[in-house]
Amino acid sequence: MNDFPDAYKHPLCVSYQIYDKMPYDRQTWDLTSVIQAIEPEKDYFELSTKGTITIDSAGHSLFNASDKGQHQYLMIQGKENIQRTLDAIVRQVTGKEEKNINQ
């Protein structure tokens, strides 16, 4: 939120505020899919085997591997890449260069 001087106008900030009381740590599945879509060559993630993802009655996603499946999910490539991937997501969302993210 501190990266956005007009956070009350920013759709990302507003949606996070609506989702839960700030501050909090939220999983970033939506942002991980975006970073994969815009920078796939950076190899932040590996793709799972092919399969089918379904949603059960409790709202949980279930993955069933299948050669004929059209779905895959993202997997982080080693624990050392977690911070590198997080930095990339923050850079894309805030517009800050990587060298400035932790300053």
Distance bins in CASP14 RR format, pairs under 12 A and 6 or more apart:
PFRMAT RR
TARGET T0000
AUTHOR 0000-0000-0000
RMODE 2
METHOD distances of the structure
MODEL  1
1 7 1 0 1 0 0 0 0 0 0 0 0
1 8 0 0 0 0 1 0 0 0 0 0 0
1 10 0 0 0 0 1 0 0 0 0 0 0
1 12 0 0 0 0 1 0 0 0 0 0 0
1 13 1 0 1 0 0 0 0 0 0 0 0
1 14 0 0 0 0 0 1 0 0 0 0 0
1 16 0 0 0 0 1 0 0 0 0 0 0
1 17 0 0 0 0 1 0 0 0 0 0 0
1 22 1 0 0 1 0 0 0 0 0 0 0
1 23 1 0 0 1 0 0 0 0 0 0 0
1 24 0 0 0 0 0 1 0 0 0 0 0
1 93 0 0 0 0 0 1 0 0 0 0 0
1 94 0 0 0 0 0 1 0 0 0 0 0
2 10 0 0 0 0 0 1 0 0 0 0 0
2 13 0 0 0 0 0 1 0 0 0 0 0
2 22 0 0 0 0 0 1 0 0 0 0 0
2 23 0 0 0 0 0 1 0 0 0 0 0
2 90 0 0 0 0 0 1 0 0 0 0 0
2 94 0 0 0 0 1 0 0 0 0 0 0
2 96 0 0 0 0 0 1 0 0 0 0 0
3 10 0 0 0 0 1 0 0 0 0 0 0
3 12 0 0 0 0 0 1 0 0 0 0 0
3 13 0 0 0 0 1 0 0 0 0 0 0
3 90 1 0 0 1 0 0 0 0 0 0 0
3 91 0 0 0 0 0 1 0 0 0 0 0
3 92 0 0 0 0 0 1 0 0 0 0 0
3 93 1 0 0 1 0 0 0 0 0 0 0
3 94 1 0 1 0 0 0 0 0 0 0 0
3 95 0 0 0 0 1 0 0 0 0 0 0
3 96 1 0 0 1 0 0 0 0 0 0 0
3 100 0 0 0 0 0 1 0 0 0 0 0
3 101 0 0 0 0 1 0 0 0 0 0 0
3 103 0 0 0 0 0 1 0 0 0 0 0
4 10 1 0 1 0 0 0 0 0 0 0 0
4 11 0 0 0 0 0 1 0 0 0 0 0
4 12 1 0 0 1 0 0 0 0 0 0 0
4 13 1 0 1 0 0 0 0 0 0 0 0
4 14 0 0 0 0 0 1 0 0 0 0 0
4 16 0 0 0 0 0 1 0 0 0 0 0
4 17 0 0 0 0 0 1 0 0 0 0 0
4 90 0 0 0 0 0 1 0 0 0 0 0
4 93 0 0 0 0 1 0 0 0 0 0 0
4 94 1 0 0 1 0 0 0 0 0 0 0
4 95 0 0 0 0 0 1 0 0 0 0 0
4 96 0 0 0 0 0 1 0 0 0 0 0
5 13 0 0 0 0 0 1 0 0 0 0 0
5 94 0 0 0 0 0 1 0 0 0 0 0
6 12 0 0 0 0 0 1 0 0 0 0 0
6 13 0 0 0 0 1 0 0 0 0 0 0
6 14 0 0 0 0 0 1 0 0 0 0 0
7 13 1 0 1 0 0 0 0 0 0 0 0
7 14 1 0 0 1 0 0 0 0 0 0 0
7 15 0 0 0 0 0 1 0 0 0 0 0
7 16 0 0 0 0 1 0 0 0 0 0 0
7 17 0 0 0 0 1 0 0 0 0 0 0
7 22 0 0 0 0 1 0 0 0 0 0 0
7 94 0 0 0 0 0 1 0 0 0 0 0
8 14 1 0 0 1 0 0 0 0 0 0 0
8 16 0 0 0 0 0 1 0 0 0 0 0
8 17 0 0 0 0 1 0 0 0 0 0 0
8 18 0 0 0 0 0 1 0 0 0 0 0
9 17 0 0 0 0 0 1 0 0 0 0 0
10 16 0 0 0 0 1 0 0 0 0 0 0
10 17 0 0 0 0 1 0 0 0 0 0 0
10 93 0 0 0 0 1 0 0 0 0 0 0
10 94 0 0 0 0 0 1 0 0 0 0 0
11 17 0 0 0 0 0 1 0 0 0 0 0
11 18 0 0 0 0 0 1 0 0 0 0 0
11 93 0 0 0 0 0 1 0 0 0 0 0
12 18 0 0 0 0 0 1 0 0 0 0 0
12 19 0 0 0 0 0 1 0 0 0 0 0
12 26 0 0 0 0 0 1 0 0 0 0 0
12 28 0 0 0 0 0 1 0 0 0 0 0
12 30 0 0 0 0 1 0 0 0 0 0 0
12 31 0 0 0 0 1 0 0 0 0 0 0
12 34 0 0 0 0 0 1 0 0 0 0 0
12 89 0 0 0 0 0 1 0 0 0 0 0
12 90 0 0 0 0 0 1 0 0 0 0 0
12 92 0 0 0 0 0 1 0 0 0 0 0
12 93 1 0 0 1 0 0 0 0 0 0 0
12 94 0 0 0 0 1 0 0 0 0 0 0
13 19 0 0 0 0 0 1 0 0 0 0 0
13 22 0 0 0 0 1 0 0 0 0 0 0
13 93 0 0 0 0 1 0 0 0 0 0 0
13 94 0 0 0 0 0 1 0 0 0 0 0
14 22 0 0 0 0 0 1 0 0 0 0 0
15 22 0 0 0 0 0 1 0 0 0 0 0
15 26 0 0 0 0 0 1 0 0 0 0 0
15 30 0 0 0 0 1 0 0 0 0 0 0
15 31 0 0 0 0 0 1 0 0 0 0 0
16 22 1 0 0 1 0 0 0 0 0 0 0
16 23 0 0 0 0 1 0 0 0 0 0 0
16 24 0 0 0 0 1 0 0 0 0 0 0
16 25 0 0 0 0 0 1 0 0 0 0 0
16 26 1 0 0 1 0 0 0 0 0 0 0
16 27 0 0 0 0 0 1 0 0 0 0 0
16 28 0 0 0 0 0 1 0 0 0 0 0
16 30 0 0 0 0 0 1 0 0 0 0 0
16 31 0 0 0 0 0 1 0 0 0 0 0
16 93 0 0 0 0 0 1 0 0 0 0 0
17 23 0 0 0 0 0 1 0 0 0 0 0
17 24 0 0 0 0 0 1 0 0 0 0 0
17 26 0 0 0 0 0 1 0 0 0 0 0
18 26 0 0 0 0 0 1 0 0 0 0 0
19 26 1 0 0 1 0 0 0 0 0 0 0
19 27 0 0 0 0 0 1 0 0 0 0 0
19 28 0 0 0 0 0 1 0 0 0 0 0
19 30 0 0 0 0 0 1 0 0 0 0 0
20 26 1 0 0 1 0 0 0 0 0 0 0
20 27 0 0 0 0 0 1 0 0 0 0 0
25 86 0 0 0 0 0 1 0 0 0 0 0
26 32 0 0 0 0 0 1 0 0 0 0 0
27 33 0 0 0 0 0 1 0 0 0 0 0
27 86 0 0 0 0 0 1 0 0 0 0 0
27 89 0 0 0 0 0 1 0 0 0 0 0
28 34 0 0 0 0 1 0 0 0 0 0 0
28 35 0 0 0 0 1 0 0 0 0 0 0
28 36 0 0 0 0 0 1 0 0 0 0 0
28 44 0 0 0 0 0 1 0 0 0 0 0
28 74 0 0 0 0 0 1 0 0 0 0 0
28 76 0 0 0 0 0 1 0 0 0 0 0
28 82 0 0 0 0 0 1 0 0 0 0 0
28 85 0 0 0 0 1 0 0 0 0 0 0
28 86 0 0 0 0 1 0 0 0 0 0 0
28 88 0 0 0 0 0 1 0 0 0 0 0
28 89 1 0 0 1 0 0 0 0 0 0 0
28 90 0 0 0 0 0 1 0 0 0 0 0
28 92 0 0 0 0 0 1 0 0 0 0 0
28 93 0 0 0 0 1 0 0 0 0 0 0
29 35 0 0 0 0 0 1 0 0 0 0 0
29 36 0 0 0 0 0 1 0 0 0 0 0
29 45 0 0 0 0 0 1 0 0 0 0 0
29 61 0 0 0 0 1 0 0 0 0 0 0
29 73 0 0 0 0 1 0 0 0 0 0 0
29 74 0 0 0 0 1 0 0 0 0 0 0
29 89 0 0 0 0 0 1 0 0 0 0 0
30 36 0 0 0 0 0 1 0 0 0 0 0
30 37 0 0 0 0 0 1 0 0 0 0 0
30 74 0 0 0 0 0 1 0 0 0 0 0
30 89 0 0 0 0 0 1 0 0 0 0 0
30 93 0 0 0 0 0 1 0 0 0 0 0
31 37 0 0 0 0 0 1 0 0 0 0 0
31 38 0 0 0 0 0 1 0 0 0 0 0
31 39 0 0 0 0 0 1 0 0 0 0 0
31 44 0 0 0 0 0 1 0 0 0 0 0
31 74 0 0 0 0 0 1 0 0 0 0 0
31 85 0 0 0 0 1 0 0 0 0 0 0
31 86 0 0 0 0 1 0 0 0 0 0 0
31 88 0 0 0 0 1 0 0 0 0 0 0
31 89 1 0 1 0 0 0 0 0 0 0 0
31 90 0 0 0 0 1 0 0 0 0 0 0
31 91 0 0 0 0 0 1 0 0 0 0 0
31 92 1 0 0 1 0 0 0 0 0 0 0
31 93 1 0 0 1 0 0 0 0 0 0 0
31 94 0 0 0 0 0 1 0 0 0 0 0
32 38 0 0 0 0 0 1 0 0 0 0 0
32 39 0 0 0 0 0 1 0 0 0 0 0
32 44 1 0 0 1 0 0 0 0 0 0 0
32 45 1 0 0 1 0 0 0 0 0 0 0
32 73 0 0 0 0 1 0 0 0 0 0 0
32 74 1 0 1 0 0 0 0 0 0 0 0
32 75 0 0 0 0 0 1 0 0 0 0 0
32 76 0 0 0 0 1 0 0 0 0 0 0
32 81 0 0 0 0 0 1 0 0 0 0 0
32 82 0 0 0 0 0 1 0 0 0 0 0
32 85 1 0 0 1 0 0 0 0 0 0 0
32 86 0 0 0 0 1 0 0 0 0 0 0
32 88 0 0 0 0 1 0 0 0 0 0 0
32 89 1 0 0 1 0 0 0 0 0 0 0
32 92 0 0 0 0 0 1 0 0 0 0 0
32 93 0 0 0 0 0 1 0 0 0 0 0
33 39 0 0 0 0 0 1 0 0 0 0 0
33 40 0 0 0 0 0 1 0 0 0 0 0
33 44 0 0 0 0 0 1 0 0 0 0 0
33 45 0 0 0 0 1 0 0 0 0 0 0
33 47 0 0 0 0 0 1 0 0 0 0 0
33 72 0 0 0 0 0 1 0 0 0 0 0
33 73 0 0 0 0 1 0 0 0 0 0 0
33 74 1 0 0 1 0 0 0 0 0 0 0
33 89 0 0 0 0 0 1 0 0 0 0 0
34 40 0 0 0 0 0 1 0 0 0 0 0
34 44 0 0 0 0 0 1 0 0 0 0 0
34 45 0 0 0 0 0 1 0 0 0 0 0
34 74 0 0 0 0 0 1 0 0 0 0 0
34 85 0 0 0 0 0 1 0 0 0 0 0
34 88 0 0 0 0 0 1 0 0 0 0 0
34 89 1 0 0 1 0 0 0 0 0 0 0
34 92 1 0 0 1 0 0 0 0 0 0 0
34 93 0 0 0 0 1 0 0 0 0 0 0
35 41 0 0 0 0 0 1 0 0 0 0 0
35 42 1 0 0 1 0 0 0 0 0 0 0
35 43 0 0 0 0 0 1 0 0 0 0 0
35 44 1 0 0 1 0 0 0 0 0 0 0
35 45 0 0 0 0 1 0 0 0 0 0 0
35 74 0 0 0 0 1 0 0 0 0 0 0
35 76 0 0 0 0 0 1 0 0 0 0 0
35 81 0 0 0 0 0 1 0 0 0 0 0
35 84 0 0 0 0 0 1 0 0 0 0 0
35 85 1 0 0 1 0 0 0 0 0 0 0
35 86 0 0 0 0 1 0 0 0 0 0 0
35 87 0 0 0 0 0 1 0 0 0 0 0
35 88 1 0 1 0 0 0 0 0 0 0 0
35 89 1 0 1 0 0 0 0 0 0 0 0
35 90 0 0 0 0 0 1 0 0 0 0 0
35 91 0 0 0 0 1 0 0 0 0 0 0
35 92 1 0 0 1 0 0 0 0 0 0 0
35 93 0 0 0 0 1 0 0 0 0 0 0
36 42 0 0 0 0 1 0 0 0 0 0 0
36 43 0 0 0 0 1 0 0 0 0 0 0
36 44 1 0 0 1 0 0 0 0 0 0 0
36 45 1 0 1 0 0 0 0 0 0 0 0
36 46 0 0 0 0 0 1 0 0 0 0 0
36 47 0 0 0 0 1 0 0 0 0 0 0
36 72 0 0 0 0 0 1 0 0 0 0 0
36 73 0 0 0 0 0 1 0 0 0 0 0
36 74 1 0 1 0 0 0 0 0 0 0 0
36 75 0 0 0 0 0 1 0 0 0 0 0
36 76 0 0 0 0 0 1 0 0 0 0 0
36 77 0 0 0 0 0 1 0 0 0 0 0
36 85 0 0 0 0 1 0 0 0 0 0 0
36 88 0 0 0 0 0 1 0 0 0 0 0
36 89 0 0 0 0 0 1 0 0 0 0 0
36 92 0 0 0 0 0 1 0 0 0 0 0
37 44 0 0 0 0 0 1 0 0 0 0 0
37 45 0 0 0 0 0 1 0 0 0 0 0
37 74 0 0 0 0 0 1 0 0 0 0 0
37 92 0 0 0 0 0 1 0 0 0 0 0
38 44 0 0 0 0 0 1 0 0 0 0 0
38 88 0 0 0 0 1 0 0 0 0 0 0
38 89 0 0 0 0 0 1 0 0 0 0 0
38 91 0 0 0 0 0 1 0 0 0 0 0
38 92 1 0 0 1 0 0 0 0 0 0 0
38 93 0 0 0 0 0 1 0 0 0 0 0
39 45 0 0 0 0 0 1 0 0 0 0 0
39 84 0 0 0 0 0 1 0 0 0 0 0
39 85 0 0 0 0 1 0 0 0 0 0 0
39 87 0 0 0 0 0 1 0 0 0 0 0
39 88 1 0 0 1 0 0 0 0 0 0 0
39 89 0 0 0 0 1 0 0 0 0 0 0
39 91 0 0 0 0 1 0 0 0 0 0 0
39 92 1 0 0 1 0 0 0 0 0 0 0
40 46 0 0 0 0 0 1 0 0 0 0 0
40 47 0 0 0 0 1 0 0 0 0 0 0
40 74 0 0 0 0 0 1 0 0 0 0 0
40 88 0 0 0 0 0 1 0 0 0 0 0
41 88 0 0 0 0 0 1 0 0 0 0 0
42 77 0 0 0 0 0 1 0 0 0 0 0
42 81 0 0 0 0 1 0 0 0 0 0 0
42 84 0 0 0 0 1 0 0 0 0 0 0
42 85 0 0 0 0 1 0 0 0 0 0 0
42 87 0 0 0 0 0 1 0 0 0 0 0
42 88 1 0 0 1 0 0 0 0 0 0 0
42 89 0 0 0 0 0 1 0 0 0 0 0
42 91 0 0 0 0 0 1 0 0 0 0 0
42 92 0 0 0 0 0 1 0 0 0 0 0
42 98 0 0 0 0 0 1 0 0 0 0 0
43 74 0 0 0 0 0 1 0 0 0 0 0
43 75 0 0 0 0 0 1 0 0 0 0 0
43 76 0 0 0 0 0 1 0 0 0 0 0
43 77 1 0 0 1 0 0 0 0 0 0 0
43 78 0 0 0 0 0 1 0 0 0 0 0
43 81 0 0 0 0 1 0 0 0 0 0 0
43 84 0 0 0 0 1 0 0 0 0 0 0
43 85 0 0 0 0 1 0 0 0 0 0 0
43 88 0 0 0 0 0 1 0 0 0 0 0
44 74 0 0 0 0 1 0 0 0 0 0 0
44 75 0 0 0 0 0 1 0 0 0 0 0
44 76 1 0 0 1 0 0 0 0 0 0 0
44 77 1 0 0 1 0 0 0 0 0 0 0
44 78 0 0 0 0 0 1 0 0 0 0 0
44 80 0 0 0 0 0 1 0 0 0 0 0
44 81 1 0 0 1 0 0 0 0 0 0 0
44 82 0 0 0 0 1 0 0 0 0 0 0
44 83 0 0 0 0 0 1 0 0 0 0 0
44 84 1 0 0 1 0 0 0 0 0 0 0
44 85 1 0 1 0 0 0 0 0 0 0 0
44 86 0 0 0 0 1 0 0 0 0 0 0
44 87 0 0 0 0 0 1 0 0 0 0 0
44 88 1 0 0 1 0 0 0 0 0 0 0
44 89 0 0 0 0 1 0 0 0 0 0 0
44 91 0 0 0 0 0 1 0 0 0 0 0
44 92 0 0 0 0 0 1 0 0 0 0 0
45 72 0 0 0 0 0 1 0 0 0 0 0
45 73 0 0 0 0 1 0 0 0 0 0 0
45 74 1 0 1 0 0 0 0 0 0 0 0
45 75 1 0 0 1 0 0 0 0 0 0 0
45 76 1 0 0 1 0 0 0 0 0 0 0
45 77 1 0 0 1 0 0 0 0 0 0 0
45 78 0 0 0 0 1 0 0 0 0 0 0
45 81 0 0 0 0 1 0 0 0 0 0 0
45 82 0 0 0 0 0 1 0 0 0 0 0
45 84 0 0 0 0 0 1 0 0 0 0 0
45 85 1 0 0 1 0 0 0 0 0 0 0
45 88 0 0 0 0 0 1 0 0 0 0 0
45 89 0 0 0 0 0 1 0 0 0 0 0
46 72 0 0 0 0 1 0 0 0 0 0 0
46 73 0 0 0 0 1 0 0 0 0 0 0
46 74 1 0 0 1 0 0 0 0 0 0 0
46 75 1 0 1 0 0 0 0 0 0 0 0
46 76 1 0 0 1 0 0 0 0 0 0 0
46 77 1 0 1 0 0 0 0 0 0 0 0
46 78 0 0 0 0 1 0 0 0 0 0 0
46 81 0 0 0 0 1 0 0 0 0 0 0
46 85 0 0 0 0 0 1 0 0 0 0 0
47 71 0 0 0 0 0 1 0 0 0 0 0
47 72 1 0 1 0 0 0 0 0 0 0 0
47 73 1 0 0 1 0 0 0 0 0 0 0
47 74 1 0 0 1 0 0 0 0 0 0 0
47 75 1 0 0 1 0 0 0 0 0 0 0
47 76 0 0 0 0 0 1 0 0 0 0 0
47 77 0 0 0 0 0 1 0 0 0 0 0
48 63 1 0 0 1 0 0 0 0 0 0 0
48 64 0 0 0 0 0 1 0 0 0 0 0
48 65 1 0 0 1 0 0 0 0 0 0 0
48 66 0 0 0 0 0 1 0 0 0 0 0
48 69 0 0 0 0 0 1 0 0 0 0 0
48 71 0 0 0 0 1 0 0 0 0 0 0
48 72 1 0 1 0 0 0 0 0 0 0 0
48 73 1 0 1 0 0 0 0 0 0 0 0
48 74 1 0 0 1 0 0 0 0 0 0 0
48 75 1 0 0 1 0 0 0 0 0 0 0
48 76 0 0 0 0 0 1 0 0 0 0 0
49 63 0 0 0 0 1 0 0 0 0 0 0
49 64 0 0 0 0 0 1 0 0 0 0 0
49 65 1 0 1 0 0 0 0 0 0 0 0
49 66 0 0 0 0 1 0 0 0 0 0 0
49 67 0 0 0 0 1 0 0 0 0 0 0
49 68 0 0 0 0 0 1 0 0 0 0 0
49 69 0 0 0 0 1 0 0 0 0 0 0
49 71 0 0 0 0 0 1 0 0 0 0 0
49 72 1 0 0 1 0 0 0 0 0 0 0
49 73 0 0 0 0 1 0 0 0 0 0 0
49 75 0 0 0 0 0 1 0 0 0 0 0
50 63 0 0 0 0 0 1 0 0 0 0 0
50 64 0 0 0 0 0 1 0 0 0 0 0
50 65 1 0 0 1 0 0 0 0 0 0 0
50 66 1 0 0 1 0 0 0 0 0 0 0
50 67 1 0 0 1 0 0 0 0 0 0 0
50 68 1 0 0 1 0 0 0 0 0 0 0
50 69 1 0 1 0 0 0 0 0 0 0 0
50 70 1 0 0 1 0 0 0 0 0 0 0
50 71 1 0 0 1 0 0 0 0 0 0 0
50 72 1 0 1 0 0 0 0 0 0 0 0
50 73 0 0 0 0 0 1 0 0 0 0 0
51 61 0 0 0 0 0 1 0 0 0 0 0
51 62 0 0 0 0 0 1 0 0 0 0 0
51 63 1 0 0 1 0 0 0 0 0 0 0
51 64 1 0 0 1 0 0 0 0 0 0 0
51 65 1 0 1 0 0 0 0 0 0 0 0
51 66 1 0 1 0 0 0 0 0 0 0 0
51 67 1 0 0 1 0 0 0 0 0 0 0
51 68 1 0 0 1 0 0 0 0 0 0 0
51 69 1 1 0 0 0 0 0 0 0 0 0
51 70 1 0 0 1 0 0 0 0 0 0 0
51 71 1 0 1 0 0 0 0 0 0 0 0
51 72 1 0 0 1 0 0 0 0 0 0 0
51 73 0 0 0 0 1 0 0 0 0 0 0
52 61 0 0 0 0 0 1 0 0 0 0 0
52 62 0 0 0 0 1 0 0 0 0 0 0
52 63 1 0 0 1 0 0 0 0 0 0 0
52 64 1 0 1 0 0 0 0 0 0 0 0
52 65 0 0 0 0 1 0 0 0 0 0 0
52 66 1 0 1 0 0 0 0 0 0 0 0
52 67 0 0 0 0 0 1 0 0 0 0 0
52 68 0 0 0 0 1 0 0 0 0 0 0
52 69 1 0 1 0 0 0 0 0 0 0 0
52 70 1 0 0 1 0 0 0 0 0 0 0
52 71 1 0 1 0 0 0 0 0 0 0 0
52 72 0 0 0 0 0 1 0 0 0 0 0
52 73 0 0 0 0 0 1 0 0 0 0 0
53 59 0 0 0 0 0 1 0 0 0 0 0
53 60 0 0 0 0 0 1 0 0 0 0 0
53 61 1 0 1 0 0 0 0 0 0 0 0
53 62 1 0 0 1 0 0 0 0 0 0 0
53 63 1 0 1 0 0 0 0 0 0 0 0
53 64 0 0 0 0 1 0 0 0 0 0 0
53 65 0 0 0 0 0 1 0 0 0 0 0
53 66 0 0 0 0 0 1 0 0 0 0 0
53 69 0 0 0 0 1 0 0 0 0 0 0
53 70 0 0 0 0 1 0 0 0 0 0 0
53 71 1 0 1 0 0 0 0 0 0 0 0
53 72 0 0 0 0 1 0 0 0 0 0 0
53 73 1 0 0 1 0 0 0 0 0 0 0
54 60 0 0 0 0 1 0 0 0 0 0 0
54 61 1 0 0 1 0 0 0 0 0 0 0
54 62 1 0 1 0 0 0 0 0 0 0 0
54 63 0 0 0 0 1 0 0 0 0 0 0
54 64 1 0 0 1 0 0 0 0 0 0 0
54 66 0 0 0 0 0 1 0 0 0 0 0
54 69 0 0 0 0 0 1 0 0 0 0 0
54 71 0 0 0 0 1 0 0 0 0 0 0
55 61 1 0 1 0 0 0 0 0 0 0 0
55 62 1 0 0 1 0 0 0 0 0 0 0
55 63 0 0 0 0 0 1 0 0 0 0 0
55 71 0 0 0 0 0 1 0 0 0 0 0
56 62 1 0 1 0 0 0 0 0 0 0 0
56 63 0 0 0 0 0 1 0 0 0 0 0
56 64 0 0 0 0 0 1 0 0 0 0 0
61 71 0 0 0 0 1 0 0 0 0 0 0
61 73 0 0 0 0 1 0 0 0 0 0 0
62 71 0 0 0 0 0 1 0 0 0 0 0
62 73 0 0 0 0 0 1 0 0 0 0 0
63 69 0 0 0 0 0 1 0 0 0 0 0
63 71 1 0 0 1 0 0 0 0 0 0 0
63 72 0 0 0 0 1 0 0 0 0 0 0
63 73 1 0 0 1 0 0 0 0 0 0 0
63 74 0 0 0 0 0 1 0 0 0 0 0
63 75 0 0 0 0 0 1 0 0 0 0 0
64 70 0 0 0 0 0 1 0 0 0 0 0
64 71 0 0 0 0 1 0 0 0 0 0 0
64 73 0 0 0 0 0 1 0 0 0 0 0
65 71 0 0 0 0 1 0 0 0 0 0 0
65 72 0 0 0 0 1 0 0 0 0 0 0
65 73 0 0 0 0 0 1 0 0 0 0 0
66 72 0 0 0 0 0 1 0 0 0 0 0
74 81 0 0 0 0 0 1 0 0 0 0 0
74 85 0 0 0 0 1 0 0 0 0 0 0
75 81 0 0 0 0 0 1 0 0 0 0 0
75 82 0 0 0 0 0 1 0 0 0 0 0
75 85 0 0 0 0 0 1 0 0 0 0 0
76 82 1 0 1 0 0 0 0 0 0 0 0
76 83 0 0 0 0 0 1 0 0 0 0 0
76 84 0 0 0 0 1 0 0 0 0 0 0
76 85 1 0 0 1 0 0 0 0 0 0 0
76 86 0 0 0 0 0 1 0 0 0 0 0
77 84 0 0 0 0 1 0 0 0 0 0 0
77 85 0 0 0 0 1 0 0 0 0 0 0
78 84 0 0 0 0 1 0 0 0 0 0 0
78 85 0 0 0 0 1 0 0 0 0 0 0
79 85 0 0 0 0 0 1 0 0 0 0 0
79 86 0 0 0 0 0 1 0 0 0 0 0
80 86 0 0 0 0 0 1 0 0 0 0 0
81 87 0 0 0 0 0 1 0 0 0 0 0
81 88 0 0 0 0 1 0 0 0 0 0 0
82 88 0 0 0 0 0 1 0 0 0 0 0
82 89 0 0 0 0 0 1 0 0 0 0 0
83 89 0 0 0 0 0 1 0 0 0 0 0
83 90 0 0 0 0 0 1 0 0 0 0 0
83 98 0 0 0 0 0 1 0 0 0 0 0
83 101 0 0 0 0 1 0 0 0 0 0 0
83 102 0 0 0 0 1 0 0 0 0 0 0
84 90 0 0 0 0 0 1 0 0 0 0 0
84 91 0 0 0 0 0 1 0 0 0 0 0
84 98 0 0 0 0 1 0 0 0 0 0 0
84 101 0 0 0 0 0 1 0 0 0 0 0
85 91 0 0 0 0 0 1 0 0 0 0 0
85 92 0 0 0 0 0 1 0 0 0 0 0
85 98 0 0 0 0 0 1 0 0 0 0 0
86 92 0 0 0 0 0 1 0 0 0 0 0
86 93 0 0 0 0 0 1 0 0 0 0 0
86 98 0 0 0 0 0 1 0 0 0 0 0
86 101 0 0 0 0 1 0 0 0 0 0 0
86 102 0 0 0 0 0 1 0 0 0 0 0
87 93 0 0 0 0 0 1 0 0 0 0 0
87 94 0 0 0 0 0 1 0 0 0 0 0
87 95 0 0 0 0 0 1 0 0 0 0 0
87 96 0 0 0 0 1 0 0 0 0 0 0
87 97 0 0 0 0 1 0 0 0 0 0 0
87 98 1 0 1 0 0 0 0 0 0 0 0
87 99 0 0 0 0 1 0 0 0 0 0 0
87 100 0 0 0 0 0 1 0 0 0 0 0
87 101 1 0 1 0 0 0 0 0 0 0 0
87 102 1 0 0 1 0 0 0 0 0 0 0
87 103 0 0 0 0 0 1 0 0 0 0 0
88 94 0 0 0 0 0 1 0 0 0 0 0
88 95 0 0 0 0 0 1 0 0 0 0 0
88 96 0 0 0 0 0 1 0 0 0 0 0
88 97 0 0 0 0 0 1 0 0 0 0 0
88 98 1 0 0 1 0 0 0 0 0 0 0
88 101 0 0 0 0 1 0 0 0 0 0 0
89 95 0 0 0 0 0 1 0 0 0 0 0
89 96 0 0 0 0 0 1 0 0 0 0 0
89 98 0 0 0 0 0 1 0 0 0 0 0
89 101 0 0 0 0 1 0 0 0 0 0 0
90 96 1 0 0 1 0 0 0 0 0 0 0
90 97 0 0 0 0 0 1 0 0 0 0 0
90 98 0 0 0 0 1 0 0 0 0 0 0
90 100 0 0 0 0 1 0 0 0 0 0 0
90 101 1 0 1 0 0 0 0 0 0 0 0
90 102 0 0 0 0 1 0 0 0 0 0 0
90 103 0 0 0 0 0 1 0 0 0 0 0
91 97 1 0 0 1 0 0 0 0 0 0 0
91 98 1 0 1 0 0 0 0 0 0 0 0
91 99 0 0 0 0 1 0 0 0 0 0 0
91 100 0 0 0 0 1 0 0 0 0 0 0
91 101 1 0 0 1 0 0 0 0 0 0 0
91 102 0 0 0 0 0 1 0 0 0 0 0
92 98 0 0 0 0 0 1 0 0 0 0 0
92 101 0 0 0 0 0 1 0 0 0 0 0
93 101 0 0 0 0 0 1 0 0 0 0 0
94 100 0 0 0 0 1 0 0 0 0 0 0
94 101 1 0 0 1 0 0 0 0 0 0 0
95 101 0 0 0 0 1 0 0 0 0 0 0
96 102 0 0 0 0 1 0 0 0 0 0 0
96 103 0 0 0 0 1 0 0 0 0 0 0
97 103 0 0 0 0 0 1 0 0 0 0 0
END
